[in-house]
Amino acid sequence: MNPWVVMRCYNDAWIVRETMEGIAGQEVPHRLIVFDNESSDGSVEIIREFTDRIVDVPKGKYIPGRVLNDAMKATDGEFVVFVNSDCVPQNRQWLGNLLGGFKQDTDAAVFGRQIPRPDCWPLFAKDTEDTFGDGARQKYWKHCFSMATSAVRRRAWEEMPFREDIQYSEDIDWTWRQRQAGRTIRYVADSIAMHSHNYTLKQFYKRQYGEGRAEAAIFDWSNWERAYLRYSLLPFVRQMVSDFKYGLGTGRLSACLHSPGLRFAQLLGRRRGFLDGLKARQ
């Protein structure tokens, strides 16, 4: 039985053909289904050139966890692969390598490496490489996962579906709960897709707010871990130092210039979201 690939799309006509061509060119035979959030830019017309299995998600009805649960219900097989419509497989082995990441029956999910686009701004490119790369830095974090290029074991999902009451980090929440249940989440560095964003400061603040609020809801926090110094100020300082080393070391001096404003927006957004998330838990 060929595995299912689930692609989620919203107004990505500028890149979706590349993603679809990348999926179509995989060495591993597969089936493709697309969940489209009422795209209005021609994305669906491009998608129809590759598959007629398209599920329409009405505007205002897109709840990430619900769409992921619906995708699991609409498919079958032991493993289901997920990919964002702006996440372009970089070779014909992307799918096979990703599925090869399942090593044991206790593996609930795997996620692949993301690399920045050629036009990605330096600090966002750095963040992408820091998050993924060879995976070495992930061991220092509480948890790491990305649904943008990933695969899920059906049995793990059947026993523990995605939450449908959060708008951000539903993938972090689900994989963290799987880990707490004794299952494993694996990173597959040789399954490579191109995926990055050039956020404005306002967009970056909004994303950090959402992720901070989700973190407060997902994880348990000691008084020290939630303190301004530990959660906000120290990460801000470390990130600034890292940015300057990166900018000077690579000759990308614009990173040094952009770092203060970007990291301050990150601090403010994440802190505000985190505090609001803590209040919501009370």
DAKA-V396415 format. One record per residue. N is the residue number from 1. NEAR is the number of other ideal C-beta (glycine too) atoms within 8 Angstrom. Layout:
# DAKA-V396415
N&NEAR  N&NEAR
This chain:
# DAKA-V396415
1&4  2&8  3&15  4&13  5&13  6&13  7&15  8&13  9&16  10&11  11&8  12&13  13&11  14&5  15&10  16&14  17&8  18&8  19&17  20&13  21&8  22&13  23&15  24&7  25&7  26&13  27&6  28&9  29&3  30&12  31&9  32&11  33&15  34&14  35&14  36&15  37&10  38&9  39&13  40&4  41&8  42&7  43&15  44&10  45&7  46&12  47&14  48&9  49&6  50&9  51&9  52&4  53&8  54&12  55&11  56&6  57&10  58&6  59&6  60&4  61&6  62&9  63&8  64&12  65&14  66&9  67&12  68&14  69&12  70&10  71&15  72&12  73&6  74&7  75&11  76&5  77&10  78&6  79&11  80&14  81&14  82&16  83&15  84&13  85&14  86&9  87&13  88&11  89&15  90&9  91&6  92&6  93&10  94&16  95&16  96&10  97&12  98&15  99&13  100&7  101&14  102&11  103&5  104&6  105&3  106&7  107&14  108&12  109&15  110&15  111&14  112&16  113&14  114&16  115&12  116&11  117&7  118&4  119&4  120&11  121&8  122&13  123&12  124&13  125&11  126&12  127&8  128&14  129&10  130&9  131&11  132&12  133&10  134&4  135&9  136&6  137&9  138&9  139&5  140&4  141&7  142&3  143&9  144&7  145&12  146&11  147&10  148&12  149&17  150&16  151&15  152&12  153&12  154&12  155&7  156&12  157&13  158&7  159&6  160&9  161&8  162&13  163&9  164&8  165&4  166&12  167&7  168&9  169&11  170&14  171&13  172&12  173&14  174&14  175&13  176&12  177&9  178&13  179&12  180&6  181&8  182&5  183&10  184&8  185&13  186&11  187&13  188&13  189&11  190&7  191&15  192&13  193&17  194&11  195&13  196&12  197&5  198&7  199&8  200&5  201&9  202&6  203&9  204&13  205&12  206&9  207&10  208&14  209&13  210&12  211&12  212&15  213&14  214&16  215&14  216&16  217&10  218&9  219&8  220&3  221&9  222&6  223&6  224&6  225&8  226&10  227&8  228&7  229&7  230&10  231&11  232&12  233&9  234&8  235&9  236&12  237&8  238&8  239&11  240&11  241&8  242&10  243&14  244&11  245&8  246&13  247&14  248&9  249&6  250&8  251&5  252&8  253&8  254&9  255&15  256&10  257&6  258&11  259&14  260&7  261&8  262&11  263&12  264&9  265&12  266&13  267&12  268&10  269&15  270&14  271&12  272&10  273&17  274&15  275&9  276&11  277&14  278&11  279&7  280&9  281&7  282&4
